[in-house]
Amino acid sequence: QVQLKESGGGPVQAGGSTRLSCTLSGGTFANYNMGWFRQAPGKEREFVAAISWTGTGGHTYFTYYSDSFKARFTVSRDNAKNSAYLEIGSLKPEDTAVYYCAAARLPNFREFGETYYATFWYSSWGQGTQVSVSL
């Protein structure tokens, strides 16, 4: 059974940066698209970014971003460490949220590319990590 564990986050000051990590166990990490979502207090969960699977030994991947986040957010992956990352720069108080990572195993490339923001792709979810941005 695939399990995801997020780390990083915590209290940060506005204008700073942070890097969130997500480690996958119980599956072949290279075969999973990894997505990042966030949920701010009183709001619905929203898509942030995703990165495609590479396959074992592969190095080619694609990244997907919500238009709202592409300027300050960077998604990446390290297959050797079974981990995906989300870097957030120029943090703002409105970035305060619980950030979740999620995994989708070998989704159809074209179909995923059309609806990469949809939660239905992701069968496994982490418990989330809190990012709190203060002025």
Backbone as CSV, one residue per row, in Angstrom:
resi,resn,N_x,N_y,N_z,CA_x,CA_y,CA_z,C_x,C_y,C_z
1,GLN,0.846,-1.193,0.000,0.000,0.000,0.000,0.877,1.238,0.000
2,VAL,0.588,2.138,-0.917,1.378,3.357,-1.028,1.078,4.278,0.148
3,GLN,2.131,4.802,0.721,1.999,5.793,1.784,2.829,7.017,1.433
4,LEU,2.327,8.167,1.782,3.006,9.429,1.522,3.226,10.165,2.837
5,LYS,4.412,10.736,2.948,4.738,11.467,4.156,5.312,12.819,3.770
6,GLU,4.621,13.895,4.165,5.125,15.240,3.910,5.999,15.706,5.072
7,SER,6.924,16.600,4.740,7.737,17.246,5.767,8.104,18.639,5.280
8,GLY,8.644,19.427,6.179,8.952,20.814,5.862,7.815,21.700,6.324
9,GLY,7.800,22.919,5.880,6.757,23.830,6.313,7.032,24.387,7.694
10,GLY,5.960,24.664,8.453,6.118,25.285,9.758,5.913,26.782,9.650
11,PRO,6.282,27.518,10.681,6.127,28.974,10.649,7.238,29.616,9.838
12,VAL,6.873,30.518,8.949,7.835,31.232,8.119,7.409,32.692,8.015
13,GLN,8.365,33.540,7.721,8.067,34.960,7.586,7.740,35.315,6.142
14,ALA,6.872,36.272,5.992,6.521,36.746,4.659,7.774,37.227,3.935
15,GLY,7.821,36.885,2.658,8.986,37.235,1.849,10.038,36.155,1.799
16,GLY,9.950,35.218,2.707,10.906,34.132,2.740,10.494,33.003,1.809
17,SER,11.178,31.874,1.961,10.885,30.720,1.122,10.881,29.467,1.975
18,THR,10.312,28.424,1.443,10.290,27.157,2.141,10.255,26.037,1.122
19,ARG,10.668,24.860,1.544,10.612,23.699,0.673,9.917,22.564,1.402
20,LEU,8.899,22.071,0.772,8.159,20.941,1.304,8.628,19.673,0.606
21,SER,8.687,18.591,1.365,9.094,17.305,0.820,7.967,16.302,0.990
22,CYS,7.942,15.341,0.083,6.956,14.269,0.151,7.649,12.980,-0.246
23,THR,7.680,12.033,0.664,8.341,10.758,0.407,7.308,9.658,0.260
24,LEU,7.471,8.877,-0.782,6.548,7.781,-1.086,7.165,6.453,-0.696
25,SER,6.376,5.608,-0.078,6.801,4.245,0.243,5.704,3.278,-0.179
26,GLY,6.097,2.030,-0.423,5.123,1.010,-0.801,4.824,0.954,-2.280
27,GLY,5.595,1.632,-3.081,5.383,1.614,-4.523,6.632,2.053,-5.251
28,THR,6.640,1.932,-6.570,7.769,2.377,-7.382,7.579,3.851,-7.692
29,PHE,8.302,4.685,-6.987,8.091,6.134,-7.044,8.138,6.657,-8.472
30,ALA,9.037,6.126,-9.279,9.214,6.632,-10.643,7.956,6.467,-11.487
31,ASN,7.046,5.628,-11.070,5.829,5.374,-11.834,4.641,6.219,-11.390
32,TYR,4.891,7.201,-10.565,3.800,8.012,-10.038,3.929,9.469,-10.451
33,ASN,2.814,10.022,-10.912,2.682,11.481,-10.962,2.498,11.941,-9.525
34,MET,3.156,13.020,-9.182,3.033,13.555,-7.836,2.382,14.931,-7.909
35,GLY,1.376,15.109,-7.102,0.670,16.380,-7.090,0.757,17.050,-5.733
36,TRP,0.628,18.359,-5.757,0.574,19.153,-4.523,-0.722,19.952,-4.528
37,PHE,-1.398,19.914,-3.413,-2.618,20.671,-3.197,-2.473,21.438,-1.896
38,ARG,-3.325,22.426,-1.702,-3.320,23.110,-0.420,-4.742,23.463,-0.009
39,GLN,-4.936,23.594,1.290,-6.230,23.976,1.826,-6.026,25.026,2.898
40,ALA,-6.482,26.225,2.589,-6.396,27.331,3.543,-7.597,27.281,4.481
41,PRO,-7.484,27.909,5.634,-8.601,27.897,6.586,-9.885,28.413,5.956
42,GLY,-10.949,27.644,6.079,-12.246,28.065,5.569,-12.407,27.970,4.067
43,LYS,-11.426,27.391,3.388,-11.495,27.292,1.925,-11.410,25.840,1.477
44,GLU,-11.768,25.611,0.232,-11.687,24.284,-0.335,-10.250,23.955,-0.724
45,ARG,-9.980,22.663,-0.806,-8.662,22.233,-1.260,-8.479,22.639,-2.714
46,GLU,-7.278,23.145,-3.038,-7.022,23.596,-4.393,-5.710,23.026,-4.919
47,PHE,-5.670,22.828,-6.214,-4.488,22.306,-6.880,-3.399,23.368,-6.917
48,VAL,-2.159,22.934,-6.688,-1.015,23.842,-6.748,-0.112,23.482,-7.925
49,ALA,0.368,22.253,-7.932,1.334,21.846,-8.954,1.407,20.333,-9.019
50,ALA,1.945,19.830,-10.126,2.151,18.393,-10.275,3.358,18.145,-11.156
51,ILE,3.908,16.941,-11.028,5.043,16.541,-11.847,4.807,15.115,-12.309
52,SER,5.112,14.853,-13.559,4.761,13.558,-14.140,5.750,12.466,-13.757
53,TRP,5.318,11.239,-13.971,6.189,10.094,-13.738,7.278,10.043,-14.803
54,THR,8.382,9.383,-14.483,9.482,9.264,-15.424,9.697,7.830,-15.853
55,GLY,9.180,6.881,-15.092,9.526,5.487,-15.316,10.884,5.196,-14.699
56,THR,11.115,3.938,-14.382,12.384,3.563,-13.762,13.538,3.856,-14.708
57,GLY,14.493,4.604,-14.238,15.654,4.968,-15.038,15.423,6.141,-15.963
58,GLY,14.206,6.648,-15.994,13.895,7.764,-16.878,14.247,9.099,-16.259
59,HIS,14.414,10.085,-17.120,14.781,11.417,-16.634,13.894,12.512,-17.202
60,THR,12.970,12.139,-18.057,12.095,13.141,-18.660,10.803,13.240,-17.867
61,TYR,10.403,14.436,-17.574,9.152,14.645,-16.852,8.546,15.969,-17.295
62,PHE,7.301,16.135,-16.945,6.578,17.364,-17.240,6.038,17.932,-15.942
63,THR,5.931,19.240,-15.897,5.392,19.897,-14.714,4.122,20.643,-15.083
64,TYR,3.261,20.741,-14.118,1.961,21.392,-14.301,1.739,22.324,-13.117
65,TYR,1.230,23.499,-13.403,0.994,24.483,-12.358,-0.369,25.139,-12.518
66,SER,-0.964,25.435,-11.386,-2.106,26.331,-11.412,-1.601,27.707,-11.823
67,ASP,-2.366,28.399,-12.645,-1.946,29.733,-13.076,-1.699,30.657,-11.892
68,SER,-2.389,30.401,-10.799,-2.273,31.269,-9.620,-0.929,31.119,-8.935
69,PHE,-0.219,30.000,-9.218,0.963,29.686,-8.419,2.253,29.547,-9.222
70,LYS,2.180,29.569,-10.533,3.374,29.223,-11.305,4.528,30.193,-11.109
71,ALA,4.247,31.414,-10.694,5.327,32.396,-10.577,6.217,32.129,-9.365
72,ARG,5.642,31.590,-8.295,6.405,31.480,-7.043,6.612,30.043,-6.576
73,PHE,6.016,29.102,-7.271,6.065,27.710,-6.836,6.843,26.874,-7.833
74,THR,7.643,25.944,-7.321,8.424,25.055,-8.178,8.286,23.621,-7.664
75,VAL,7.848,22.747,-8.538,7.717,21.337,-8.186,8.884,20.575,-8.811
76,SER,9.381,19.601,-8.088,10.498,18.796,-8.583,10.401,17.396,-7.978
77,ARG,11.274,16.512,-8.462,11.280,15.158,-7.931,12.701,14.608,-7.951
78,ASP,12.962,13.673,-7.063,14.239,12.962,-7.007,13.897,11.488,-6.850
79,ASN,13.963,10.756,-7.956,13.569,9.351,-7.909,14.469,8.529,-6.994
80,ALA,15.729,8.909,-6.892,16.648,8.167,-6.035,16.253,8.258,-4.567
81,LYS,15.543,9.309,-4.225,15.127,9.506,-2.840,13.632,9.257,-2.648
82,ASN,12.979,8.777,-3.700,11.530,8.518,-3.641,10.767,9.750,-3.155
83,SER,11.207,10.905,-3.577,10.653,12.135,-3.017,10.303,13.162,-4.076
84,ALA,9.252,13.898,-3.774,8.859,15.064,-4.553,8.962,16.282,-3.661
85,TYR,9.131,17.430,-4.297,9.360,18.656,-3.530,8.499,19.789,-4.083
86,LEU,8.151,20.702,-3.207,7.472,21.928,-3.607,8.187,23.085,-2.940
87,GLU,8.804,23.911,-3.740,9.468,25.104,-3.225,8.543,26.293,-3.433
88,ILE,8.426,27.098,-2.393,7.572,28.274,-2.442,8.428,29.484,-2.120
89,GLY,8.448,30.439,-3.004,9.225,31.648,-2.798,8.319,32.844,-2.558
90,SER,8.939,33.917,-2.074,8.212,35.172,-1.810,6.904,34.898,-1.078
91,LEU,7.012,34.194,0.017,5.830,33.776,0.752,4.974,34.956,1.186
92,LYS,3.674,34.735,1.140,2.692,35.734,1.545,1.806,35.143,2.636
93,PRO,1.222,35.978,3.474,0.320,35.443,4.501,-0.789,34.570,3.914
94,GLU,-1.238,34.894,2.703,-2.303,34.092,2.092,-1.846,32.715,1.633
95,ASP,-0.546,32.452,1.735,-0.044,31.098,1.466,-0.221,30.180,2.668
96,THR,-0.661,30.749,3.771,-0.906,29.943,4.958,-1.968,28.890,4.642
97,ALA,-1.601,27.630,4.828,-2.491,26.526,4.461,-1.858,25.215,4.889
98,VAL,-2.655,24.177,4.840,-2.118,22.820,4.936,-1.829,22.359,3.516
99,TYR,-0.613,21.906,3.310,-0.187,21.459,1.989,-0.151,19.933,1.966
100,TYR,-0.788,19.378,0.939,-0.891,17.933,0.788,-0.165,17.482,-0.466
101,CYS,0.510,16.360,-0.363,0.984,15.733,-1.589,0.109,14.537,-1.895
102,ALA,0.073,14.165,-3.159,-0.776,13.069,-3.617,-0.083,12.348,-4.757
103,ALA,-0.430,11.076,-4.938,0.227,10.249,-5.948,-0.792,9.620,-6.880
104,ALA,-0.446,9.619,-8.165,-1.279,9.001,-9.203,-0.402,8.063,-10.006
105,ARG,-0.739,6.788,-10.011,0.114,5.794,-10.662,-0.157,5.701,-12.156
106,LEU,0.881,6.019,-12.925,0.888,5.856,-14.379,-0.396,6.334,-15.064
107,PRO,-0.809,7.555,-14.816,-2.001,8.041,-15.506,-1.726,8.216,-16.988
108,ASN,-2.772,8.109,-17.811,-2.652,8.382,-19.238,-2.119,9.790,-19.431
109,PHE,-1.029,9.900,-20.178,-0.335,11.178,-20.290,-1.225,12.281,-20.850
110,ARG,-1.912,11.990,-21.952,-2.711,13.041,-22.582,-3.903,13.421,-21.710
111,GLU,-4.574,12.410,-21.167,-5.735,12.702,-20.336,-5.332,13.473,-19.089
112,PHE,-4.232,13.074,-18.489,-3.771,13.804,-17.310,-3.444,15.244,-17.670
113,GLY,-2.822,15.446,-18.822,-2.445,16.788,-19.225,-3.634,17.725,-19.388
114,GLU,-4.812,17.152,-19.610,-6.003,17.977,-19.794,-6.704,18.309,-18.479
115,THR,-6.507,17.456,-17.489,-7.216,17.639,-16.212,-6.297,17.398,-15.028
116,TYR,-5.090,17.882,-15.105,-4.079,17.610,-14.085,-4.445,18.187,-12.723
117,TYR,-5.360,19.109,-12.686,-5.744,19.773,-11.443,-6.796,18.979,-10.665
118,ALA,-7.316,17.933,-11.266,-8.441,17.203,-10.671,-7.970,16.200,-9.630
119,THR,-8.684,16.156,-8.520,-8.303,15.247,-7.444,-8.551,13.789,-7.794
120,PHE,-9.419,13.496,-8.774,-9.767,12.099,-9.048,-8.583,11.301,-9.572
121,TRP,-7.540,11.971,-10.034,-6.363,11.242,-10.502,-5.609,10.559,-9.366
122,TYR,-5.719,11.110,-8.179,-4.811,10.748,-7.105,-5.444,9.753,-6.142
123,SER,-4.852,8.581,-6.041,-5.387,7.524,-5.197,-4.763,7.501,-3.814
124,SER,-3.645,8.177,-3.663,-2.971,8.192,-2.362,-2.687,9.627,-1.962
125,TRP,-2.880,9.909,-0.692,-2.709,11.258,-0.181,-1.897,11.218,1.120
126,GLY,-1.099,12.242,1.318,-0.425,12.396,2.591,-1.351,13.068,3.599
127,GLN,-0.884,13.189,4.819,-1.706,13.779,5.883,-1.598,15.298,5.902
128,GLY,-0.667,15.836,5.156,-0.552,17.286,5.070,0.492,17.851,6.007
129,THR,1.021,18.994,5.625,1.965,19.725,6.466,1.556,21.194,6.484
130,GLN,1.586,21.782,7.646,1.104,23.153,7.823,2.201,24.153,7.476
131,VAL,1.848,25.128,6.671,2.713,26.281,6.422,1.984,27.511,6.957
132,SER,2.629,28.235,7.846,2.018,29.423,8.444,2.925,30.613,8.168
133,VAL,2.431,31.579,7.418,3.226,32.734,7.001,2.787,33.961,7.791
134,SER,3.723,34.598,8.456,3.423,35.790,9.235,4.205,36.974,8.698
135,LEU,3.668,38.157,8.965,4.332,39.386,8.511,5.522,39.717,9.397
